[in-house]
Amino acid sequence: MAKIVMKFGGTSVADLDRIRHVAGLVKREVERGAQVAVVVSAMAGETNKLIAWTRDLAPLHDAREYDVVVAAGEQVTAGLLAVALSASGIGARSWLGWQIPIRTSGMHGSARIEQIDPALLNERLSQGQVAVIAGFQGVASDNRISTLGRGGSDTSAVAVAAAIQADRCDIYTDVDGVYTTDPRIVPRARRLSRIAYEEMLEMASLGAKVLQTRSVEIAMLYRVPLRVLSTFEPDGGGTLLCDEEDIVEKKPVTGIAYSRDEAKITLHRIPDKPGVAAAIFGPLADAGVNVDMIVQNVSEDGKKTDLTFTVSRSELHRALEAIERAAPAIGYRDVTHDVSVAKVSIIGIGMRTHSGVAQMMFRTFAEKGINIEVISTSEIKVSVLIAEEYVELAVRALHAAYELDTA
């Protein structure tokens, strides 16, 4: 008997009609003989509303109370879906994070899952009962509700699948799989039937919003077979995340991702000496700022240089405050920032065995008159920072250059 986890995002459970539709999809799997655990998000728009209410009452609020408020969205959906399943003749019970329990770290608002006890879930599943689990939440060491950060329901689903040793985890969303790039920009973008865990991890971290990054990490670590499917066209095939060895033809580039959530910070005339990088990035780390791309100019005189790095726009203010506090230790002349930038990335495991991949990217940009401000690379990706106004042109040009619109 197959054991599967089905996860449904906010648009899939946006209203009662869609919840009934989801109940029908779950019922279909049960009638096929599967043991089913379902992980649900809050109804579309609910989490944003709860966050706005919290911030309106107190911009500087207790993170523990924030978690109590925002976790309520998933609780409502879990209860409603359990009711819908019961009404259709399927035995079901809702589960909150603390009831399983899903143990997390104490970082309220962005907790990480540390342990899941699968005993009770497995017992109920073996009895034929569907477990409807509120995603995005767990219980911290202080026995208070904790939440996993935006997109955390994907993480909940994959972690539950790993804990109960599910045969697969199906992520249902409003798209029918993972595409070579954003179809809204490139109408000829293709749905990928398979994608390697590593490629999906890069795409998720670089701006593709199909899956949350942490969920892909867990799937790769525990080798959870993971599929992305459409709630509204569930028989469309979807995309399977798998090991690199399971992909026969490895093209140089599998997909193109982009992110507009970028801000560039430049420190001018900093001392060119050992320890200055630590004086910059230590305070940023202490402030909880995640630094992405970094480039340091060559010092002309061996004494002073410029250093540029990027952060998310939401963290720009906090980053600038941290830099200002550390100014005496850094010794920069001045600091500038720019939010009119974006990151465009090419990703593909085929880069390991194909030469000239980056060169084609740079040549394509040169032909389109797009200036590259910062470059960052890894074994299977190349990312560049460009002016935001050129994002769509860049994505379309790269998609054509790497012939991603052909199978």
ZAGUSE-496048 format. One record per residue (C-alpha): residue in three letters; y, x, z. Coordinates in steps of 0.1 Angstrom, whole numbers, plus 5000, padded with zeros to 4 digits. Layout:
BEGIN
ALAYXZ;...
% end
This chain:
BEGIN
MET500050005000;ALA503350154989;LYS506050205015;ILE509550195000;VAL513250195012;MET515749984993;LYS519450044998;PHE522149804987;GLY525849904985;GLY528949694993;THR529249544958;SER525549444958;VAL526149234990;ALA529749134984;ASP529248754990;LEU526448514999;ASP525348464963;ARG524848834959;ILE523048854993;ARG520648584980;HIS520148784949;VAL519349094969;ALA516848884990;GLY515148794957;LEU514849164948;VAL513349244982;LYS510948954980;ARG509749074946;GLU508749414961;VAL507049244991;GLU505049014967;ARG503949324948;GLY502349444981;ALA504849694993;GLN505949765029;VAL509749735026;ALA512649865047;VAL516149775035;VAL519349955043;VAL522649775037;SER526249855035;ALA529149635047;MET530249365022;ALA532749504997;GLY536149555012;GLU535049485048;THR535149845060;ASN538549905045;LYS539849595063;LEU538349705096;ILE539850055093;ALA543249915084;TRP543149685115;THR542349985137;ARG545050205123;ASP547549925125;LEU547049875162;ALA547150255169;PRO547450535143;LEU546050775170;HIS543050585183;ASP539950665202;ALA537250765177;ARG534550605198;GLU536350265196;TYR536950325158;ASP533150345154;VAL532550025173;VAL534949845150;VAL533849985116;ALA530149965123;ALA530449585126;GLY530549545088;GLU527049665083;GLN525849465113;VAL527049135097;THR525349225064;ALA522049315080;GLY521948985099;LEU522848775069;LEU520248945047;ALA517548895074;VAL518548525075;ALA518348495036;LEU514948665036;SER513548435063;ALA514848135044;SER512948245013;GLY509748275033;ILE509748655039;GLY509348775075;ALA512348995083;ARG514249135113;SER517549315114;TRP517849655131;LEU521049835143;GLY521150205146;TRP520650215183;GLN517549985181;ILE515450215159;PRO516950455173;ILE518850685148;ARG520050965170;THR523251145158;SER525651415168;GLY528651325189;MET531251365162;HIS532451005161;GLY533550895127;SER531651165109;ALA528451205128;ARG525251375114;ILE521851235119;GLU519751455142;GLN516551255147;ILE514950915138;ASP512050775157;PRO509950595131;ALA507350445155;LEU508750095159;LEU509750065122;ASN506350165111;GLU504649925135;ARG506649635122;LEU506249735085;SER502449755090;GLN502649395102;GLY504249285070;GLN507749245084;VAL510749365063;ALA513049585083;VAL516749515074;ILE518649815087;ALA522449845092;GLY523450155073;PHE526250405082;GLN525550395119;GLY523450545147;VAL523750625184;ALA525350945198;SER524251135228;ASP526750935250;ASN524750625240;ARG527750485221;ILE527650365185;SER528450645160;THR529150625123;LEU528350875095;GLY531550875075;ARG532350705042;GLY529250655020;GLY527050705051;SER524750415042;ASP523250635014;THR522550895040;SER520950635064;ALA518650515036;VAL517350855026;ALA516950965062;VAL514950655071;ALA512850715040;ALA512051065051;ALA511350955087;ILE508850685077;GLN507450895049;ALA508250645023;ASP506750674988;ARG510250634973;CYS513850534981;ASP515650314957;ILE519450314958;TYR520849994943;THR524449994932;ASP526749854905;VAL525750104879;ASP522350154863;GLY521950524870;VAL523550864868;TYR525550934837;THR526551254819;THR530051174830;ASP532250874839;PRO531650604812;ARG535150474818;ILE536550794804;VAL533750864778;PRO532250534765;ARG529450734748;ALA528350894781;ARG524550864785;ARG522450754814;LEU520151034825;SER516450934831;ARG516051234854;ILE518251474872;ALA517351764894;TYR518251744931;GLU520452054928;GLU522351904899;MET522951574916;LEU524051764948;GLU526651954927;MET527851634909;ALA528151444941;SER530151714958;LEU532351764928;GLY533551404924;ALA530751194910;LYS530650884933;VAL527150754925;LEU525550904956;GLN526951054988;THR526451424991;ARG524651435024;SER522051185011;VAL521151414982;GLU520851705006;ILE518351515028;ALA516351394997;MET516151754984;LEU515151895018;TYR512451645025;ARG511451584989;VAL512151214990;PRO511651054955;LEU515050894950;ARG516050644922;VAL519450504914;LEU519250154900;SER521549864892;THR521349564915;PHE522249344886;GLU519949494860;PRO517049624882;ASP514649664853;GLY516949894834;GLY515050214843;GLY517650384864;THR517750764872;LEU515150954891;LEU516151254913;CYS513351514911;ASP512451874913;GLU513752114886;GLU510152174875;ASP509751814866;ILE512451834839;VAL510951944806;GLU514152014786;LYS516852194805;LYS520152164786;PRO522852424794;VAL525052144808;THR523651814823;GLY526851644833;ILE530651674839;ALA532351574871;TYR535951544880;SER538051494912;ARG541651384914;ASP541551424952;GLU542851774951;ALA545851964966;LYS546752324959;ILE548352544985;THR549752894978;LEU550853145004;HIS553253394989;ARG553653754997;ILE551053785024;PRO549954135036;ASP547254285015;LYS545054415043;PRO541754345061;GLY541854045085;VAL544553835067;ALA541953595052;ALA540453535086;ALA543953475100;ILE544453205073;PHE541053025071;GLY540253045108;PRO543052815118;LEU542152585089;ALA538552565101;ASP539652495137;ALA541852205123;GLY538852055106;VAL540152125071;ASN537552185044;VAL538752455019;ASP537252444984;MET538452684957;ILE540053014966;VAL541753274945;GLN543753584955;ASN545953774931;VAL545754144926;SER548354324946;GLU550754524925;ASP551954754952;GLY548954744975;LYS551154585002;LYS551854214994;THR549953954974;ASP549653574969;LEU546653364979;THR545853014965;PHE543352764978;THR542552394974;VAL541952115000;SER541551734996;ARG544851544995;SER544051355026;GLU543851695045;LEU546951845030;HIS549351755059;ARG546851885085;ALA546352205065;LEU550052275062;GLU550552225099;ALA547752465107;ILE549252725083;GLU552652685099;ARG551252735134;ALA549453045123;ALA552553185104;PRO553153475129;ALA549553605125;ILE549553555087;GLY552953695079;TYR553553515046;ARG557053485031;ASP556753115021;VAL554252845013;THR554152594984;HIS551852314976;ASP551052094946;VAL549251754945;SER549451704908;VAL546251894901;ALA542651794895;LYS539251964894;VAL536951944864;SER533352074866;ILE530352134843;ILE526952124860;GLY523552214847;ILE520352394858;GLY520152524822;MET523052754829;ARG520552994846;THR518953064812;HIS521753004787;SER524553244780;GLY528053154768;VAL528352834788;ALA531552914806;GLN533053074775;MET532652744757;MET534452564785;PHE537352804784;ARG537552794746;THR537552414746;PHE540452414770;ALA542352664750;GLU541952454718;LYS543352154737;GLY546252344752;ILE544952294788;ASN545952574813;ILE543452674839;GLU544952744873;VAL541852834895;ILE538152904886;SER535152864909;THR531552924899;SER528052894913;GLU524652954896;ILE524652604881;LYS528252494879;VAL531752604868;SER534752434882;VAL538352474871;LEU541652344885;ILE544052194859;ALA547051974858;GLU546051614867;GLU547551474835;TYR544951654814;VAL541851524833;GLU540651264808;LEU541351484778;ALA539451764795;VAL536451544803;ARG536251404768;ALA536551734751;LEU533851904773;HIS531551604768;ALA531751654730;ALA531652034731;TYR528352034750;GLU526951754729;LEU526251534759;ASP526551214739;THR523351304720;ALA519851274735;
% end
